[in-house]
Amino acid sequence: MTISAATRVAGVIGDPVRHSLSPVLHNVAYRELGLDWVYVAFEVPDGGARGALEAMRLLDLVGLSVTMPHKTACAGACDELSATAAALRSVNTVSVGEHSRLVGDSTDGEGFLRSLRDAGHDPAGTAVALLGAGGAARAVARALGEEGARVLVCARKPDAAEQAARLAGGATVPWEERAEAVAAAELVVNATPIGMVSDSDAVDLPFPLEALHAGQVLADLVYHPIETPLLRGARGQGAAVVDGLGMLVHQAALQVEQWTGRGAPVAIMRAAAELALGLQT
């Protein structure tokens, strides 16, 4: 890829952000689409979101992806919000609209739904146990509720669980009763960070594996490692599994589609992410 004076720039803001896979996903998509665009990571400290968005407008950036800790601040700094972003009060995508107005959106929830459908699972009407109530969990909760799923949220913080459940039109279950909720669900979603890469050799699980059984679908939003202890254990219990990389790829693909007006090369983006994670040679 040759960068010239005509090259358009997009990027991601966050802190930390140097570990992000977003440049890999976006740049391979732009190359495949034949665009003279480049996507880079901007490390913006907490409190700098509003300034970063103003710079986006001044520098005529194509768009910005937003990661922690800026998702809430960007929601407050945008000129307009999509219905999803307004409900979540969280933004992971900023586009430039008419008259240079900054439009915020959240593609996380729809990205999760697309990853489920890719794996052959339709969440409409299903009984869901959602573990966690952070930003990703809230996005997933709202998306599942919009699809007509019956969502039970289990989280350590009752107030956060209630907020996520309201977004889904669902209910909550005390964290201490999560195993029973998991056992009764058709779709189980781990939206906690339990199972992410750490320096510990200990195997952490968000609930006892014995709660899972054949006929269920287990989706883990953790994507590093892509094969989490929970996914391995779920397979052993006979459940179907959906890894977290699909949601990451699809939320980026939705951004590509918003900014380019063209279909994103999802399979190529997924392959590039797997290569970056060392899953391909």
C-alpha positions as protocol buffer text, in pm:
chain_id: "A"
residue {
  index: 1
  type: MET
  ca { x: 0 y: 0 z: 0 }
}
residue {
  index: 2
  type: THR
  ca { x: 140 y: 340 z: -104 }
}
residue {
  index: 3
  type: ILE
  ca { x: 40 y: 642 z: 104 }
}
residue {
  index: 4
  type: SER
  ca { x: 12 y: 968 z: -87 }
}
residue {
  index: 5
  type: ALA
  ca { x: -115 y: 1318 z: -35 }
}
residue {
  index: 6
  type: ALA
  ca { x: -455 y: 1197 z: -154 }
}
residue {
  index: 7
  type: THR
  ca { x: -479 y: 907 z: 94 }
}
residue {
  index: 8
  type: ARG
  ca { x: -782 y: 930 z: 326 }
}
residue {
  index: 9
  type: VAL
  ca { x: -732 y: 855 z: 696 }
}
residue {
  index: 10
  type: ALA
  ca { x: -951 y: 672 z: 946 }
}
residue {
  index: 11
  type: GLY
  ca { x: -854 y: 546 z: 1289 }
}
residue {
  index: 12
  type: VAL
  ca { x: -930 y: 426 z: 1637 }
}
residue {
  index: 13
  type: ILE
  ca { x: -898 y: 624 z: 1961 }
}
residue {
  index: 14
  type: GLY
  ca { x: -839 y: 463 z: 2298 }
}
residue {
  index: 15
  type: ASP
  ca { x: -599 y: 428 z: 2588 }
}
residue {
  index: 16
  type: PRO
  ca { x: -434 y: 183 z: 2570 }
}
residue {
  index: 17
  type: VAL
  ca { x: -479 y: 122 z: 2197 }
}
residue {
  index: 18
  type: ARG
  ca { x: -150 y: -12 z: 2056 }
}
residue {
  index: 19
  type: HIS
  ca { x: -272 y: -370 z: 2101 }
}
residue {
  index: 20
  type: SER
  ca { x: -583 y: -308 z: 1887 }
}
residue {
  index: 21
  type: LEU
  ca { x: -667 y: -541 z: 1598 }
}
residue {
  index: 22
  type: SER
  ca { x: -877 y: -270 z: 1434 }
}
residue {
  index: 23
  type: PRO
  ca { x: -597 y: -149 z: 1201 }
}
residue {
  index: 24
  type: VAL
  ca { x: -553 y: -505 z: 1076 }
}
residue {
  index: 25
  type: LEU
  ca { x: -925 y: -546 z: 1010 }
}
residue {
  index: 26
  type: HIS
  ca { x: -982 y: -210 z: 845 }
}
residue {
  index: 27
  type: ASN
  ca { x: -667 y: -191 z: 634 }
}
residue {
  index: 28
  type: VAL
  ca { x: -722 y: -531 z: 477 }
}
residue {
  index: 29
  type: ALA
  ca { x: -1081 y: -431 z: 400 }
}
residue {
  index: 30
  type: TYR
  ca { x: -973 y: -105 z: 236 }
}
residue {
  index: 31
  type: ARG
  ca { x: -715 y: -287 z: 23 }
}
residue {
  index: 32
  type: GLU
  ca { x: -971 y: -545 z: -85 }
}
residue {
  index: 33
  type: LEU
  ca { x: -1216 y: -268 z: -178 }
}
residue {
  index: 34
  type: GLY
  ca { x: -949 y: -85 z: -376 }
}
residue {
  index: 35
  type: LEU
  ca { x: -962 y: 229 z: -163 }
}
residue {
  index: 36
  type: ASP
  ca { x: -677 y: 474 z: -113 }
}
residue {
  index: 37
  type: TRP
  ca { x: -746 y: 478 z: 260 }
}
residue {
  index: 38
  type: VAL
  ca { x: -535 y: 400 z: 565 }
}
residue {
  index: 39
  type: TYR
  ca { x: -643 y: 325 z: 923 }
}
residue {
  index: 40
  type: VAL
  ca { x: -422 y: 402 z: 1223 }
}
residue {
  index: 41
  type: ALA
  ca { x: -436 y: 395 z: 1603 }
}
residue {
  index: 42
  type: PHE
  ca { x: -444 y: 723 z: 1799 }
}
residue {
  index: 43
  type: GLU
  ca { x: -360 y: 693 z: 2168 }
}
residue {
  index: 44
  type: VAL
  ca { x: -586 y: 951 z: 2332 }
}
residue {
  index: 45
  type: PRO
  ca { x: -577 y: 977 z: 2713 }
}
residue {
  index: 46
  type: ASP
  ca { x: -889 y: 976 z: 2925 }
}
residue {
  index: 47
  type: GLY
  ca { x: -1056 y: 1316 z: 2903 }
}
residue {
  index: 48
  type: GLY
  ca { x: -939 y: 1379 z: 2546 }
}
residue {
  index: 49
  type: ALA
  ca { x: -1240 y: 1243 z: 2356 }
}
residue {
  index: 50
  type: ARG
  ca { x: -1398 y: 1579 z: 2274 }
}
residue {
  index: 51
  type: GLY
  ca { x: -1069 y: 1716 z: 2141 }
}
residue {
  index: 52
  type: ALA
  ca { x: -1015 y: 1404 z: 1932 }
}
residue {
  index: 53
  type: LEU
  ca { x: -1358 y: 1441 z: 1771 }
}
residue {
  index: 54
  type: GLU
  ca { x: -1296 y: 1805 z: 1694 }
}
residue {
  index: 55
  type: ALA
  ca { x: -965 y: 1708 z: 1533 }
}
residue {
  index: 56
  type: MET
  ca { x: -1153 y: 1450 z: 1329 }
}
residue {
  index: 57
  type: ARG
  ca { x: -1367 y: 1726 z: 1182 }
}
residue {
  index: 58
  type: LEU
  ca { x: -1075 y: 1964 z: 1122 }
}
residue {
  index: 59
  type: LEU
  ca { x: -855 y: 1699 z: 960 }
}
residue {
  index: 60
  type: ASP
  ca { x: -1139 y: 1558 z: 749 }
}
residue {
  index: 61
  type: LEU
  ca { x: -1092 y: 1204 z: 876 }
}
residue {
  index: 62
  type: VAL
  ca { x: -1308 y: 936 z: 716 }
}
residue {
  index: 63
  type: GLY
  ca { x: -1427 y: 807 z: 1053 }
}
residue {
  index: 64
  type: LEU
  ca { x: -1318 y: 703 z: 1398 }
}
residue {
  index: 65
  type: SER
  ca { x: -1362 y: 383 z: 1590 }
}
residue {
  index: 66
  type: VAL
  ca { x: -1385 y: 435 z: 1966 }
}
residue {
  index: 67
  type: THR
  ca { x: -1269 y: 204 z: 2241 }
}
residue {
  index: 68
  type: MET
  ca { x: -1216 y: 239 z: 2616 }
}
residue {
  index: 69
  type: PRO
  ca { x: -1218 y: 475 z: 2795 }
}
residue {
  index: 70
  type: HIS
  ca { x: -1393 y: 706 z: 2547 }
}
residue {
  index: 71
  type: LYS
  ca { x: -1722 y: 540 z: 2450 }
}
residue {
  index: 72
  type: THR
  ca { x: -1942 y: 734 z: 2692 }
}
residue {
  index: 73
  type: ALA
  ca { x: -1760 y: 1065 z: 2647 }
}
residue {
  index: 74
  type: CYS
  ca { x: -1790 y: 1039 z: 2268 }
}
residue {
  index: 75
  type: ALA
  ca { x: -2164 y: 982 z: 2301 }
}
residue {
  index: 76
  type: GLY
  ca { x: -2184 y: 1318 z: 2475 }
}
residue {
  index: 77
  type: ALA
  ca { x: -1956 y: 1491 z: 2225 }
}
residue {
  index: 78
  type: CYS
  ca { x: -2128 y: 1386 z: 1900 }
}
residue {
  index: 79
  type: ASP
  ca { x: -2374 y: 1615 z: 1723 }
}
residue {
  index: 80
  type: GLU
  ca { x: -2613 y: 1327 z: 1656 }
}
residue {
  index: 81
  type: LEU
  ca { x: -2659 y: 973 z: 1784 }
}
residue {
  index: 82
  type: SER
  ca { x: -2820 y: 669 z: 1627 }
}
residue {
  index: 83
  type: ALA
  ca { x: -3112 y: 519 z: 1818 }
}
residue {
  index: 84
  type: THR
  ca { x: -2883 y: 243 z: 1943 }
}
residue {
  index: 85
  type: ALA
  ca { x: -2610 y: 478 z: 2063 }
}
residue {
  index: 86
  type: ALA
  ca { x: -2866 y: 704 z: 2230 }
}
residue {
  index: 87
  type: ALA
  ca { x: -3016 y: 410 z: 2420 }
}
residue {
  index: 88
  type: LEU
  ca { x: -2676 y: 282 z: 2528 }
}
residue {
  index: 89
  type: ARG
  ca { x: -2523 y: 627 z: 2584 }
}
residue {
  index: 90
  type: SER
  ca { x: -2217 y: 469 z: 2428 }
}
residue {
  index: 91
  type: VAL
  ca { x: -2044 y: 510 z: 2092 }
}
residue {
  index: 92
  type: ASN
  ca { x: -1791 y: 288 z: 1916 }
}
residue {
  index: 93
  type: THR
  ca { x: -1823 y: 450 z: 1573 }
}
residue {
  index: 94
  type: VAL
  ca { x: -1813 y: 816 z: 1469 }
}
residue {
  index: 95
  type: SER
  ca { x: -1893 y: 919 z: 1112 }
}
residue {
  index: 96
  type: VAL
  ca { x: -1902 y: 1259 z: 946 }
}
residue {
  index: 97
  type: GLY
  ca { x: -2250 y: 1348 z: 823 }
}
residue {
  index: 98
  type: GLU
  ca { x: -2396 y: 1644 z: 636 }
}
residue {
  index: 99
  type: HIS
  ca { x: -2254 y: 1987 z: 718 }
}
residue {
  index: 100
  type: SER
  ca { x: -1963 y: 1817 z: 900 }
}
residue {
  index: 101
  type: ARG
  ca { x: -2190 y: 1694 z: 1180 }
}
residue {
  index: 102
  type: LEU
  ca { x: -2043 y: 1410 z: 1382 }
}
residue {
  index: 103
  type: VAL
  ca { x: -2275 y: 1111 z: 1406 }
}
residue {
  index: 104
  type: GLY
  ca { x: -2220 y: 847 z: 1675 }
}
residue {
  index: 105
  type: ASP
  ca { x: -2329 y: 485 z: 1654 }
}
residue {
  index: 106
  type: SER
  ca { x: -2266 y: 154 z: 1828 }
}
residue {
  index: 107
  type: THR
  ca { x: -2206 y: -149 z: 1606 }
}
residue {
  index: 108
  type: ASP
  ca { x: -2125 y: -393 z: 1888 }
}
residue {
  index: 109
  type: GLY
  ca { x: -2475 y: -536 z: 1930 }
}
residue {
  index: 110
  type: GLU
  ca { x: -2542 y: -589 z: 1561 }
}
residue {
  index: 111
  type: GLY
  ca { x: -2191 y: -729 z: 1527 }
}
residue {
  index: 112
  type: PHE
  ca { x: -2277 y: -989 z: 1789 }
}
residue {
  index: 113
  type: LEU
  ca { x: -2600 y: -1083 z: 1611 }
}
residue {
  index: 114
  type: ARG
  ca { x: -2416 y: -1124 z: 1282 }
}
residue {
  index: 115
  type: SER
  ca { x: -2158 y: -1349 z: 1447 }
}
residue {
  index: 116
  type: LEU
  ca { x: -2439 y: -1569 z: 1583 }
}
residue {
  index: 117
  type: ARG
  ca { x: -2604 y: -1593 z: 1243 }
}
residue {
  index: 118
  type: ASP
  ca { x: -2270 y: -1674 z: 1079 }
}
residue {
  index: 119
  type: ALA
  ca { x: -2253 y: -1974 z: 1311 }
}
residue {
  index: 120
  type: GLY
  ca { x: -2608 y: -2078 z: 1214 }
}
residue {
  index: 121
  type: HIS
  ca { x: -2792 y: -1958 z: 1525 }
}
residue {
  index: 122
  type: ASP
  ca { x: -3102 y: -1736 z: 1527 }
}
residue {
  index: 123
  type: PRO
  ca { x: -3159 y: -1569 z: 1866 }
}
residue {
  index: 124
  type: ALA
  ca { x: -3520 y: -1468 z: 1794 }
}
residue {
  index: 125
  type: GLY
  ca { x: -3750 y: -1595 z: 2067 }
}
residue {
  index: 126
  type: THR
  ca { x: -3475 y: -1780 z: 2254 }
}
residue {
  index: 127
  type: ALA
  ca { x: -3422 y: -1789 z: 2629 }
}
residue {
  index: 128
  type: VAL
  ca { x: -3088 y: -1619 z: 2700 }
}
residue {
  index: 129
  type: ALA
  ca { x: -2866 y: -1609 z: 3007 }
}
residue {
  index: 130
  type: LEU
  ca { x: -2634 y: -1309 z: 2973 }
}
residue {
  index: 131
  type: LEU
  ca { x: -2344 y: -1293 z: 3217 }
}
residue {
  index: 132
  type: GLY
  ca { x: -2202 y: -947 z: 3273 }
}
residue {
  index: 133
  type: ALA
  ca { x: -2339 y: -594 z: 3257 }
}
residue {
  index: 134
  type: GLY
  ca { x: -2055 y: -382 z: 3119 }
}
residue {
  index: 135
  type: GLY
  ca { x: -2058 y: -188 z: 2794 }
}
residue {
  index: 136
  type: ALA
  ca { x: -2038 y: -491 z: 2565 }
}
residue {
  index: 137
  type: ALA
  ca { x: -2302 y: -673 z: 2768 }
}
residue {
  index: 138
  type: ARG
  ca { x: -2542 y: -377 z: 2743 }
}
residue {
  index: 139
  type: ALA
  ca { x: -2497 y: -361 z: 2366 }
}
residue {
  index: 140
  type: VAL
  ca { x: -2562 y: -734 z: 2336 }
}
residue {
  index: 141
  type: ALA
  ca { x: -2860 y: -714 z: 2571 }
}
residue {
  index: 142
  type: ARG
  ca { x: -3030 y: -445 z: 2364 }
}
residue {
  index: 143
  type: ALA
  ca { x: -2960 y: -626 z: 2037 }
}
residue {
  index: 144
  type: LEU
  ca { x: -3101 y: -953 z: 2170 }
}
residue {
  index: 145
  type: GLY
  ca { x: -3407 y: -777 z: 2309 }
}
residue {
  index: 146
  type: GLU
  ca { x: -3469 y: -615 z: 1971 }
}
residue {
  index: 147
  type: GLU
  ca { x: -3464 y: -965 z: 1818 }
}
residue {
  index: 148
  type: GLY
  ca { x: -3732 y: -1084 z: 2060 }
}
residue {
  index: 149
  type: ALA
  ca { x: -3505 y: -1294 z: 2280 }
}
residue {
  index: 150
  type: ARG
  ca { x: -3605 y: -1345 z: 2644 }
}
residue {
  index: 151
  type: VAL
  ca { x: -3301 y: -1220 z: 2833 }
}
residue {
  index: 152
  type: LEU
  ca { x: -3197 y: -1285 z: 3193 }
}
residue {
  index: 153
  type: VAL
  ca { x: -2897 y: -1082 z: 3305 }
}
residue {
  index: 154
  type: CYS
  ca { x: -2663 y: -1211 z: 3574 }
}
residue {
  index: 155
  type: ALA
  ca { x: -2397 y: -972 z: 3704 }
}
residue {
  index: 156
  type: ARG
  ca { x: -2210 y: -905 z: 4026 }
}
residue {
  index: 157
  type: LYS
  ca { x: -2344 y: -547 z: 4045 }
}
residue {
  index: 158
  type: PRO
  ca { x: -2725 y: -553 z: 4078 }
}
residue {
  index: 159
  type: ASP
  ca { x: -2772 y: -194 z: 3957 }
}
residue {
  index: 160
  type: ALA
  ca { x: -2571 y: -259 z: 3640 }
}
residue {
  index: 161
  type: ALA
  ca { x: -2761 y: -583 z: 3583 }
}
residue {
  index: 162
  type: GLU
  ca { x: -3092 y: -395 z: 3609 }
}
residue {
  index: 163
  type: GLN
  ca { x: -2975 y: -138 z: 3355 }
}
residue {
  index: 164
  type: ALA
  ca { x: -2875 y: -409 z: 3105 }
}
residue {
  index: 165
  type: ALA
  ca { x: -3199 y: -596 z: 3161 }
}
residue {
  index: 166
  type: ARG
  ca { x: -3407 y: -284 z: 3091 }
}
residue {
  index: 167
  type: LEU
  ca { x: -3228 y: -242 z: 2759 }
}
residue {
  index: 168
  type: ALA
  ca { x: -3331 y: -597 z: 2668 }
}
residue {
  index: 169
  type: GLY
  ca { x: -3683 y: -575 z: 2808 }
}
residue {
  index: 170
  type: GLY
  ca { x: -3573 y: -863 z: 3027 }
}
residue {
  index: 171
  type: ALA
  ca { x: -3510 y: -946 z: 3391 }
}
residue {
  index: 172
  type: THR
  ca { x: -3222 y: -1012 z: 3629 }
}
residue {
  index: 173
  type: VAL
  ca { x: -3101 y: -1311 z: 3826 }
}
residue {
  index: 174
  type: PRO
  ca { x: -2870 y: -1278 z: 4128 }
}
residue {
  index: 175
  type: TRP
  ca { x: -2508 y: -1361 z: 4048 }
}
residue {
  index: 176
  type: GLU
  ca { x: -2523 y: -1640 z: 4304 }
}
residue {
  index: 177
  type: GLU
  ca { x: -2797 y: -1811 z: 4100 }
}
residue {
  index: 178
  type: ARG
  ca { x: -2622 y: -1788 z: 3763 }
}
residue {
  index: 179
  type: ALA
  ca { x: -2568 y: -2163 z: 3732 }
}
residue {
  index: 180
  type: GLU
  ca { x: -2944 y: -2225 z: 3745 }
}
residue {
  index: 181
  type: ALA
  ca { x: -3006 y: -1951 z: 3488 }
}
residue {
  index: 182
  type: VAL
  ca { x: -2740 y: -2098 z: 3257 }
}
residue {
  index: 183
  type: ALA
  ca { x: -2887 y: -2447 z: 3285 }
}
residue {
  index: 184
  type: ALA
  ca { x: -3232 y: -2322 z: 3184 }
}
residue {
  index: 185
  type: ALA
  ca { x: -3117 y: -2110 z: 2889 }
}
residue {
  index: 186
  type: GLU
  ca { x: -3103 y: -2193 z: 2520 }
}
residue {
  index: 187
  type: LEU
  ca { x: -2833 y: -1933 z: 2452 }
}
residue {
  index: 188
  type: VAL
  ca { x: -2566 y: -1848 z: 2710 }
}
residue {
  index: 189
  type: VAL
  ca { x: -2352 y: -1538 z: 2656 }
}
residue {
  index: 190
  type: ASN
  ca { x: -2037 y: -1470 z: 2856 }
}
residue {
  index: 191
  type: ALA
  ca { x: -1989 y: -1093 z: 2844 }
}
residue {
  index: 192
  type: THR
  ca { x: -1755 y: -1088 z: 3143 }
}
residue {
  index: 193
  type: PRO
  ca { x: -1375 y: -1064 z: 3101 }
}
residue {
  index: 194
  type: ILE
  ca { x: -1334 y: -1400 z: 3276 }
}
residue {
  index: 195
  type: GLY
  ca { x: -1118 y: -1619 z: 3056 }
}
residue {
  index: 196
  type: MET
  ca { x: -904 y: -1347 z: 2899 }
}
residue {
  index: 197
  type: VAL
  ca { x: -529 y: -1387 z: 2868 }
}
residue {
  index: 198
  type: SER
  ca { x: -350 y: -1323 z: 3195 }
}
residue {
  index: 199
  type: ASP
  ca { x: -19 y: -1399 z: 3360 }
}
residue {
  index: 200
  type: SER
  ca { x: -190 y: -1661 z: 3574 }
}
residue {
  index: 201
  type: ASP
  ca { x: -199 y: -2029 z: 3490 }
}
residue {
  index: 202
  type: ALA
  ca { x: -528 y: -2062 z: 3674 }
}
residue {
  index: 203
  type: VAL
  ca { x: -834 y: -2155 z: 3468 }
}
residue {
  index: 204
  type: ASP
  ca { x: -1116 y: -1916 z: 3551 }
}
residue {
  index: 205
  type: LEU
  ca { x: -1474 y: -1986 z: 3450 }
}
residue {
  index: 206
  type: PRO
  ca { x: -1777 y: -1758 z: 3496 }
}
residue {
  index: 207
  type: PHE
  ca { x: -1996 y: -2052 z: 3607 }
}
residue {
  index: 208
  type: PRO
  ca { x: -1966 y: -2429 z: 3663 }
}
residue {
  index: 209
  type: LEU
  ca { x: -1941 y: -2623 z: 3336 }
}
residue {
  index: 210
  type: GLU
  ca { x: -2191 y: -2876 z: 3469 }
}
residue {
  index: 211
  type: ALA
  ca { x: -2463 y: -2617 z: 3407 }
}
residue {
  index: 212
  type: LEU
  ca { x: -2417 y: -2661 z: 3030 }
}
residue {
  index: 213
  type: HIS
  ca { x: -2563 y: -2941 z: 2822 }
}
residue {
  index: 214
  type: ALA
  ca { x: -2632 y: -3054 z: 2468 }
}
residue {
  index: 215
  type: GLY
  ca { x: -2881 y: -2843 z: 2276 }
}
residue {
  index: 216
  type: GLN
  ca { x: -2748 y: -2514 z: 2410 }
}
residue {
  index: 217
  type: VAL
  ca { x: -2537 y: -2248 z: 2238 }
}
residue {
  index: 218
  type: LEU
  ca { x: -2252 y: -2084 z: 2433 }
}
residue {
  index: 219
  type: ALA
  ca { x: -2115 y: -1755 z: 2302 }
}
residue {
  index: 220
  type: ASP
  ca { x: -1803 y: -1609 z: 2463 }
}
residue {
  index: 221
  type: LEU
  ca { x: -1720 y: -1245 z: 2385 }
}
residue {
  index: 222
  type: VAL
  ca { x: -1357 y: -1300 z: 2487 }
}
residue {
  index: 223
  type: TYR
  ca { x: -1145 y: -1336 z: 2171 }
}
residue {
  index: 224
  type: HIS
  ca { x: -791 y: -1356 z: 2312 }
}
residue {
  index: 225
  type: PRO
  ca { x: -741 y: -1642 z: 2346 }
}
residue {
  index: 226
  type: ILE
  ca { x: -991 y: -1734 z: 2076 }
}
residue {
  index: 227
  type: GLU
  ca { x: -1030 y: -2080 z: 2232 }
}
residue {
  index: 228
  type: THR
  ca { x: -1111 y: -1989 z: 2592 }
}
residue {
  index: 229
  type: PRO
  ca { x: -1134 y: -2245 z: 2873 }
}
residue {
  index: 230
  type: LEU
  ca { x: -1510 y: -2182 z: 2873 }
}
residue {
  index: 231
  type: LEU
  ca { x: -1544 y: -2268 z: 2502 }
}
residue {
  index: 232
  type: ARG
  ca { x: -1339 y: -2586 z: 2546 }
}
residue {
  index: 233
  type: GLY
  ca { x: -1547 y: -2687 z: 2844 }
}
residue {
  index: 234
  type: ALA
  ca { x: -1875 y: -2611 z: 2666 }
}
residue {
  index: 235
  type: ARG
  ca { x: -1778 y: -2837 z: 2377 }
}
residue {
  index: 236
  type: GLY
  ca { x: -1705 y: -3109 z: 2629 }
}
residue {
  index: 237
  type: GLN
  ca { x: -2057 y: -3070 z: 2767 }
}
residue {
  index: 238
  type: GLY
  ca { x: -2208 y: -3106 z: 2419 }
}
residue {
  index: 239
  type: ALA
  ca { x: -2301 y: -2741 z: 2366 }
}
residue {
  index: 240
  type: ALA
  ca { x: -2247 y: -2557 z: 2038 }
}
residue {
  index: 241
  type: VAL
  ca { x: -2003 y: -2265 z: 2070 }
}
residue {
  index: 242
  type: VAL
  ca { x: -1947 y: -1922 z: 1914 }
}
residue {
  index: 243
  type: ASP
  ca { x: -1610 y: -1752 z: 1970 }
}
residue {
  index: 244
  type: GLY
  ca { x: -1560 y: -1382 z: 2038 }
}
residue {
  index: 245
  type: LEU
  ca { x: -1360 y: -1303 z: 1726 }
}
residue {
  index: 246
  type: GLY
  ca { x: -1673 y: -1302 z: 1510 }
}
residue {
  index: 247
  type: MET
  ca { x: -1824 y: -1011 z: 1702 }
}
residue {
  index: 248
  type: LEU
  ca { x: -1498 y: -815 z: 1677 }
}
residue {
  index: 249
  type: VAL
  ca { x: -1480 y: -870 z: 1300 }
}
residue {
  index: 250
  type: HIS
  ca { x: -1845 y: -788 z: 1237 }
}
residue {
  index: 251
  type: GLN
  ca { x: -1850 y: -468 z: 1443 }
}
residue {
  index: 252
  type: ALA
  ca { x: -1554 y: -349 z: 1233 }
}
residue {
  index: 253
  type: ALA
  ca { x: -1723 y: -467 z: 911 }
}
residue {
  index: 254
  type: LEU
  ca { x: -2028 y: -257 z: 998 }
}
residue {
  index: 255
  type: GLN
  ca { x: -1801 y: 46 z: 1038 }
}
residue {
  index: 256
  type: VAL
  ca { x: -1644 y: -22 z: 699 }
}
residue {
  index: 257
  type: GLU
  ca { x: -1992 y: -42 z: 546 }
}
residue {
  index: 258
  type: GLN
  ca { x: -2102 y: 284 z: 708 }
}
residue {
  index: 259
  type: TRP
  ca { x: -1795 y: 475 z: 589 }
}
residue {
  index: 260
  type: THR
  ca { x: -1764 y: 328 z: 239 }
}
residue {
  index: 261
  type: GLY
  ca { x: -2125 y: 251 z: 148 }
}
residue {
  index: 262
  type: ARG
  ca { x: -2006 y: -89 z: 26 }
}
residue {
  index: 263
  type: GLY
  ca { x: -2022 y: -443 z: 159 }
}
residue {
  index: 264
  type: ALA
  ca { x: -1730 y: -539 z: 379 }
}
residue {
  index: 265
  type: PRO
  ca { x: -1510 y: -841 z: 290 }
}
residue {
  index: 266
  type: VAL
  ca { x: -1588 y: -1020 z: 617 }
}
residue {
  index: 267
  type: ALA
  ca { x: -1414 y: -1350 z: 539 }
}
residue {
  index: 268
  type: ILE
  ca { x: -1091 y: -1170 z: 442 }
}
residue {
  index: 269
  type: MET
  ca { x: -1108 y: -955 z: 756 }
}
residue {
  index: 270
  type: ARG
  ca { x: -1154 y: -1266 z: 972 }
}
residue {
  index: 271
  type: ALA
  ca { x: -859 y: -1439 z: 806 }
}
residue {
  index: 272
  type: ALA
  ca { x: -639 y: -1133 z: 865 }
}
residue {
  index: 273
  type: ALA
  ca { x: -737 y: -1124 z: 1232 }
}
residue {
  index: 274
  type: GLU
  ca { x: -660 y: -1493 z: 1274 }
}
residue {
  index: 275
  type: LEU
  ca { x: -319 y: -1441 z: 1113 }
}
residue {
  index: 276
  type: ALA
  ca { x: -247 y: -1149 z: 1348 }
}
residue {
  index: 277
  type: LEU
  ca { x: -343 y: -1366 z: 1645 }
}
residue {
  index: 278
  type: GLY
  ca { x: -111 y: -1642 z: 1528 }
}
residue {
  index: 279
  type: LEU
  ca { x: -392 y: -1879 z: 1435 }
}
residue {
  index: 280
  type: GLN
  ca { x: -277 y: -1907 z: 1073 }
}
residue {
  index: 281
  type: THR
  ca { x: 60 y: -1934 z: 904 }
}
